[in-house]
Amino acid sequence: MVVDSKGVPVIFNEGAERILGYKADEIIGNPENFHHFYPRQMAKEIMRRMRSDEFGPPDKLNATRVTFINKAGEEVPVNFSATIIRERGQEVGSVGIFSDLREILKVYQELEATHHQLVQAEKIASLGRMAAGVAHEINNPLAGILIYAELLARELEPDSIVRENVDIIIEQTMRCQQIVHRLLDFSRQSLGQKQPLDINEKIRRCVDLVRNQAFFHNIEISLHLAPELPQIDGDPGQLQHVFTNLLLNAADAMSGTGTITIFSSPTERHDGVVLRFVDTGVGIPPEIIDKIFEPFFTTKPPGKGTGLGLSIVYGIIQRHGGEIKAESAPGCGTTFTITLPQKSLESELDLGLRE
């Protein structure tokens, strides 16, 4: 775009029309429309910089990022450079050149997200291998403790004080075994039986399963499920584990009172599904939301949680070729968004091998 010495636009080319949504005849000769996307304060600051030698060669503005407002009222980040036009040493106008950064920034954000997912996936895979080894090593001595404790309990009178202590040993040993089983679940690195799934039907089953539990009696579960969804190729048992875990976490975050809303919809390209689990709980503080999928991370007191639930959920979704993210603010509830493709990467590889 080119403006004269009074700031009146004289050239507004096709590239500017495409990026900002204005037609040339709406801008040329019309400073008011021009300043809708290029505010006067910004124009004055850019001219000040070009007339100074503090920001590069005089009469020039090196490429810098600024934000314009397009005709639809949307912010458009651009890479902007400008030059003063002189004739016999006198300023007669200025030319500004800008390029749209939206696609570049979108790609950059996607790369950042992909990098984060790869780091998280590798971290979980490494810890999974370690967890499997540790779990198997612990399982044998736990089995021995349990066997001998049960033998000892049989030899004691039911009302014996010692019997009470032995019962505690048995109870705590079984609790340790449950933790070991969770570690083994966490360490699984492959899908089980894959089959075409109706995701809406799996969600309804999980909701029916938890609805009758005492902890959910004061919780309203609202379903907004799109009727036409692509079928997903996946493991029904593992996906049921994901949905049940998210429902239980939501109930826990609301202390047994509140609303859980579940949405389902096709992806924009109709090549998968998007699921959202929204609760009205206490929310997640911003300083820890990036850690909630990490293995063994938990905000619950000792004995109330292992910190493996969401890590297992994350691993299952990853192995289905999907992604899961959380959005939250303290006191404003939490939204978990899951995206699942029709075909997981493993399914496509299996199909390729069979062909």
N, C-alpha and C positions, 0 to 999 in steps of 0.2 A: 504494500500500500504506500501511496505517496501523498503528502500533504504540502500545501504551500506555506509561506512564511506566517500566515495568519492562522494556521492550523485547520484550514479547510481541505478536506480530502479531494484529490484530483484523479487518483488512480486507485482502483480496488479490483484486483484481478480474480480469475476463476478459482485459484487456490484459496484466496481469502473468503470467497463466497462459500466454497465447499466446507471450510473449517468452521466458519462462524454463522452460516445459515442466512446471512443477508445477501440481497442482490446488489450489484454495483450501483444501480440507479437509486437504491435506498440510502446509500452512503455518500456517493460523490456529490459534493456541493452541500452536504447536509451535516454540519458539525454536531448537531444534537444527537442524531442516530449514531454518528461516529463515536461519541463519548459514552454511549450506552455500553459498549464493550471495551472502550479504551478511555477510562476515566481521566478527567482533566488533571487530577493530582498526579496520576501516573505519567501522563504526557509531560507535565512540567518537570518531574523528577528525571525523566529520561533525557529531556533537552538540557537540563542542568549538568548531567553527567557527560553528555557529548561535548558541551562547551568547556568542560574542565579537562585537565590532563591527569587527574587523580585516578581515572578509571580506564586508562589506555590512551591511545593516540587521540589528539583533539579531533573533533568532528565525527568521532566514531563511538559506537557502543558495541563492545565485544558481546558475543552470544551469551545471553543470560536467560534464566527461566522466569517467566511471568505468567500470570493467569488472566485470561480474558473471559468475558461472559458472553456466550453466544445468544442468538435470537430467542432460543427457547428458555433462556435463563440459567443454562447449565454452565458450570465452570469448565474452562478449557485450558489446561496447562500447555504452554507453547515455549519453544526455544526461539528467542527474539534477539535480533541484532538490528542496528540502525546506523544511518550515515546522514550528516547534514549536506545538503546540496548547495554549492556556492557558485555564483556567477560574478566574475570580476571582483572576487573577494567578499561579496555580499551574500548573506543567507537568502536563498529564494525558496527553500523548502527542505524537506527531509524525506528519506525513504526508509521504510521498515520492512524487514523480511522475517517471517516467522513460520515455523513448522509445528505441526500437531504432535504432541508427546503422548496422547492418550494410549495409543496402541503399544508404544515402547514401554510406558509405565505399567500397562497391564501385563505385558510379557515379563517384565522385571518382577512384578508381584507374584506371578505364577511360578517363576523360577525360584524365588525366595520360598514360596510355600512348598514347592517340590523338594527343594534342598532340605527344608525342615522335616518333611515327611520321611525322606531317605535317612537322615540322621537318626530320627526317632525309630524308624523300622530297624536299622542296624543295631541301635542300642538295645531294643527289645529282643532282637534275635540273639545277640550275644548273651544277654542276661537270661534268656530262655534256655540256652544250652547249659549255662552254669547252674540254673535253677533245677534242671532235670537231673544233673549229677548229684547236687546236694540233696534233692528230694529222695532219690534212690538210696543214698547213703544213710539218711535219717530213718527211712522207713523200717529197715531191719531191726535196729535197736528199739524202736517204738513198738514194733510187734512183740518183741521179747518182753518189754515192760508190761504190756497189756496182758499177755498170756500169764505171766507169773503173778500179776496183781489179781487177776480173776481166780487163779488157783488158790491164792491166799484168802480171797474173800469167801470162797466156798468152805474153808476150814473154820471160819469165825462165826460166832453167834450173830444173828441179825441186829440185836440191840447193843452189840459191843461198840465201845468208843473207838477201838482200833478199826473196826469194820467201817465206821464213818470216814476215817482217814484213808483207808484203802479205796473206798468208793470215790473219794476226791481224786486219788491218783488215777483211777480208771477214767473218770470224766475228763481230766486235764490231758491225759494221754490221747484220748479219742479226739479232743480238740486239736491237738498237735497233728494228728493224722489228717484231719480235715484241711489244715493249712498245707500239709504236704500234698494232698490231692489237688489243691488249688495251684500249687507250684507246678505240678505235672500238667494241669490244664494249660497254664500259662506257657509252658515249654513246647506245646504242640506246634508244629510248623507246617502242617498240611491240612487241607480240607478233608472231611469225611465223605460220605456219599453225596454226590452232587445230583440235583434234579431240578426241573423247572418248578418255580414256586410262585404262588399268588401271595405277594407280600401283605396285601390287605387282610387276607385270611389268616396269615401267621400272626399279625398284630392283634386281630380279634381274639384269637385263641389265647394269646398271652394275657390280654386284658381280662378275659373270662377266668383265667387261672388265678389272677391276683385279686380280682374284685371281691371275692368271697372271703378273703383273709381278713382277720380282725383289724389289722393295721390299716386297711383301706376302707373301713366302714365310714369314715368321715372325709373321704377323698372322692371328689367327682372326677371321673375320667370321660373326657369329651373326644369323640372321634370325628375327624373331617377327612375322610378317605376318598380320593378321586376314583370314580367308578371304572375308568379305562386306564389301566396301568400295564406296561410291558411286563411279561414274566421274567423273573430273575433266575439264573442258573446258580444254585448254591446249596449249601448244607442246611437243611431245615432245623436240625438240632442246635447248631451253633448260632444261627440267626435268632432262634427263640431265646437262647441264652443272652444275646445282646439286648433284645427288647425287654426281657424280664429284668435284667440288671438295671437298665435305664429307668424302668418303672419303680423298682425298689429304691434306687438312689433318689429319685424325685420324691417319693413318699417320705424318705428319711429326711430330706432337706426341708420338707414342710412339716416335720414332726407329726405326721399322720393327719393333717388337716389342710385342705386347699384344693386346687384344681390342676389336673394334668390334661393337657390338650395335645393330641397327636394328629399331625397332618401328613398326608401322602399326596404326591403329584408326580407326573412324568417329568423327566428332564426336558430342557428346551428342545433337544433334538429327538425326543421320544426314544432314546437308546438306553434308558435306565430309569431309576426312580429316585426321588428325593423325599426323605422322611424327616419330620421335625417333632421332637419331644419337648414340649414347653411346660414348665412347672411354675408355681407361684411361691417357691421357697425362698430361703434367705439369700440365695445368690452366692456367687464365688468371687472373692476379692481379686482385683486385677493382678496383684503381685503373684498369685499362685495359679491363675487359670492356664498358663502355659505348662504347668507341671502335672496337671491332673491325670494325664495319660501315662506318666512315667511309672515304671514298676516300683512298688513298695511305698509310693507317696500317698499319705493319708492325713487328713486333719482330725480323724477320730481318735479318741483316747486309746491307750494301750488295751488290747483285749477286745476292742470293738470293731476292728477292721485291719486287713492285711495290706491294703493299698494295691491289690492285684486286680480288683474288679474291672476298672476302666482300662487297665493295661491289656487284659484279656479281650475286652470289647474292641479295643483299638486293633489288636492283632487279627481278630476274626474279620473285621471290616477290611483291613489291608489285604488279607488273603483272598477276599472276595473281589479284589480289584477296586474297592471303593475308598471313600474317605469319610472321616468323622471330625467335626469341629464343635467347639462349645463357645457360646456367647452368653455373657452374664454381667451383672452389676450387683453389688451388695444391696439386699433388700428388694430387688426387682426380678427375682427368679432367674432361671437358667434355661437356655434353649440348646439342645443337642441336634445338630443337623447331620444327617447321614445321606451320602450319595452312593448308590449301587448301580453298576453297569449291568446290562442284560447278560453279558458273558464276562466271567472273570478271566484274568490273564491265564490262570492255570487251565481253565476250560478250553481256551483257544489253543494253548500249547498241546493239550491232550488231543484235540480234534485234528491239529496239524500232524501229529505223530500217527494217528490212526489212518489218515489219508495217505 
